[in-house]
């Protein structure tokens, strides 16, 4: 998170793409996109205090995916996307679809 703030303060804000939120707070589209990337990283990170989307099944050596949280991650990137059912396809299935 510290890297985020360092990058935020080094970033030159383009006034036409920025919105003044308060006395010293500026929100620009580039910073918003970058923060979404940080959020996605946090969502998909694994660890004892994380695991919102992914869990690992050691017995079957398989990643388990929380469908609702994966849909929320997709909506973070594409806000107008309505919640839908998800299906994971292999590369061969993807190509033949």
Phi, psi and omega in degrees: 000329179296321178300323179300313182292322177298314179295320181300316183281338176279336185292132176275120182278128176276120188298328181284339178257007184249154177236126176280118184265326182205201183300311183238011184256127178236135177242116178248161184296323179296316179295321179298316178296317181296319180294324176299322176297318177297317179298316178298319177302313180297320180298318185269354178291144178252151179163176184297328181257005183245220177081037178288327183248317186248138170228157182245126176266101184296321183300317182259001183050054185227139172277131176258136185243129175281109186300318181296317180290326176295320177296320178296322178295319177296321179289334176297320180278324181234083187302332182278356180291125177283150176300133181220166173288148180243150177221131178270127181246148172286168180300319180296317178298319181299315181293326183274352183286000000 
